[in-house]
Amino acid sequence: MPRDPLREEVERIRWFHTIPLRDDVLTPGLEPDTPQKLLRLGMPDDLRGKTVLDVGTWDGFYAFEAERRGASRVVATDHHAWSSPGWGDAGFRCAHRALGSAVEARHLDVLDHTADELGTFDVVLFLGVLYHMRHPLLALERVASVTGERLILETHVEALPARRPLAAFYPGAELDGDDSNWWGPNVSAVEAMLRAAGFSRVERVRPTSRAVGAPRGAYKLGRAVVRRVRSGDRVFPSATTRRAVFHAWR
């Protein structure tokens, strides 16, 4: 069979996102449900005339999707994934070429996002990044500073046994065996931090119920947490964790 340079390049890269590069080429991402996850975000179908910033873009799936939906300008930033051994930006660069994309790439840490550095954008995507931040409220303040209209935030949340804003702290690799995960806020904490960061209106897109913020049997769960703390076990069992999506407007 004749050589297929694109297939050969795709096979050499370690992918996180699953991206259709051609009708017959799909990147083998560690996140196999990337296209399905897109359906849960509530990203506007029509982005014509909008400027979009994708913070923590990794392989760029959502940046390229924003471009496909007609955004007039898309900027993709990353630092953590593009600087991590074994990852880098090879996936983004490969997809960028294969798709003939005009997305602009910036190697930039989240805390270096400012209006002076980047300008402001109509829509900002902050997907799967918040819980990696050592200083989550500061990170949201930085993201707010470059948001002109709407922020779309997707994050891990903990179903902590209280309705008040609370967060679990992971000093090691307690969450998914990954020591780059630092915080597990509950839904109330995410909403409160978004308002504290300067957003005037916050909408929880998923989950649609507040049940994630105060699970059934919260009292029993609270006692179980105390027992785990005393015994030195993992404090929050994985059954209490979920993903949540929020839209916030300036």
N, C-alpha and C positions, 0 to 999 in steps of 0.2 A: 504494500500500500504506500502511496506517496506520503511524504512527511507532512505533518500538520504542526507548524511552529507554535500556534496558539495552544493546542492541546499539550504539547511538550512543555511549554512554559507553565501552564496551569498545573501540570503534574509535579513540577519542581517546587511549587509554593505551598506553604502551610496556610490554609485559608480558615478564617473564622466565619465569614458570611457566605451564604449560598447565593450566587449571582448568575443569572443567565447572560452569558456573554455572546452567544449565538444560539440559533435554534437547536444546534446539536452540541453545545458546550455549556455545562453548568458547573460552577466551581464547587468542589467537595468541602463545603464549610463545616466546621465543628458545630455551628448553629444551623441544623438542617431545616428549621422551620422559619427562616428569615422572611420569605414572602408571606407566610401566614401571620407572622408577628406584625407585619406591616398593616394588616387589616384591623388590628386591635389599637393602633395608635391614634386613629382619627385625623390623620394628615389630610388637609384639603385636597380634593381631587384635582382642582384647577388652581395652579400656582402662577398663572400667566401674569407677568408684570411684577411679581414678588421677588424680593431678594431673600435668600435662605442661607443660614449658617448651620453646619452640622458639626457639633462639638464632640470630639472623641469618635471620629468617623471610622477608624480601623480600616476595613477593606473598601469602605465607601458606599455600601449598598444604598443607604438612605439619601446620601448626597446625589448619587446618580438617579435615584427615583425622583427626587425633587426636580432635577433637571428634566427628566422625562415628562414630568407634569407641567412643564412650561415655565419654570422659574427663570427670570431674566438674568440672574446672577446667583451662583452657588459657590460658597467657600467651605472647604472641608478642612478641619483642624484635628491634629492628634499629637500626642507626645508619649503617653504611656505605652500604647501598643507599638507605635513606630520606633520606640527606643528599647523595647523589650527583646532580650536575646531569644532567638527562635521565631520571632514574628517580623518586625520591621514593616516597611511600607511597600514591599514587593507586590502584594496582592492588590493594593490600591493602584499602583502604577500600571500593573498588567491590565486590570479592568478599565482603567482610564484610557489606555491605548486601544483596547479591543472595542470599546463602546464609542470611540471617537469623541470623547467627552471634553467639554470646556470648563469643567469644575476646577476651581482654583484650590491648590493645596498649600496649607501653612503648617509648619512644624511648630506647634505652640502649646505650652502647658495651659491647663484650664485657668489657673490663677493669673496668667498673663493676658487674658482676654479683657480688653478695655476698648472703649469707643475710640480713644486716640490711636490705638494699634490697628483696629479693624474697621472702625465705623459701626453703624448699627444696621440691623437686618429686620425685615418684616416678620420673618418666621425663623425661630431658632430651635434646633433639635438638640436635646440633651438626653440621650438614650443609653441606658445601662452604664452610667458614669457616676452618679451621685454617691452611691455606696462605696465607691473606690476613693472618695475624697477624705483626706485626714481632717479637713476643715470644711464640712458640707455647707454651712451657712455662708461662709466667705465665698465658696465656689458659686453658690446661687447668686450672691451679690455681683460677682464678676459677670455671670451669664446675663443677669438682668441689665447690666450696663450696656450690653450690645443688642438687647432686644428692643425693637421698635414697636412691635404690635403683640405678637404671640409667642410664647414658649411652649413647646411640647416636651414634656418630661416623662420618661419611663424609668422605673427604678425597682429594685428589690425593696420590699417592706416586710416588717415583722408584725405578726398578729399578737401584739403585746396585750396583757390582761388589764387594759385600762383604756378609757376614751380620751384621756388627756394626752397631750403631745409627749411622747416618750421615744427613746431610741436605745437599741441594744448596741453595745460597743464590742467589737471583735479584736482583741489585742493580738491574736495570732491568726491561725488558719481555721477558725471555728466555722466560718461560712464556706461550704463547698470545698474545704481544703485549700483555699486560696488566701494567702496572706496579704494580698492587695485589696481585700474587702475589709473595710473599717467599720461601717455603720449600718444598722438595720432600723431605720426610723419606722414608726407606725404611720398610718394614713394621716392622722391628725397632726403629727409632727411635720410631715412633708407640706401639708396645707399651710401650717403656721409659718414654716420657714419661707415658703414662697411669698407670703404676705409681708413678712419681716424684711425680705430682700427687696421689696418695693413693687410687687405686683398688686394691682388694685382689685382684680377679680381672679378667682381660682375655681376651676371646675374639675372635679374628679370624674374621669372618663371610665376608668376601670380600676378596681371593682365598682360596680354600681351601687353596692350596699355598703353601709358602714360596719357590717358584721366583721370585716377583717380587722377593725380597730378594737373590737371588744368581743372576742369569740365566746361561744356558748361554754358554760362551765369555767368562766374566767377565774372564779375563786379557786376551783380545784387546780386549774393550770398554774395560778399564782403559788399555791402550796407546793406544786410539783417543781416549780422553778427554784423555790427556796431549798427543797431537798437536793436538787442538782447542784446548787451553789455549795451547799454543805459537803456534798460528796465529791465535789471537784469535777463532775461530769459536765458535758456540754449544756449550757444554760437553756438555750432555746431549741427545742427539737425541730427538725426540718419541716414537720407537718404544720408548723405555725407560720411558715414563710410563704409569700406570694409576690407576684409582680403587680405593679400598679401604674396607671397612666394618668397624668394631670395636664390640663391646659391652663395656662396663666397669661393674663393680659396686663399690659402696662397701663 
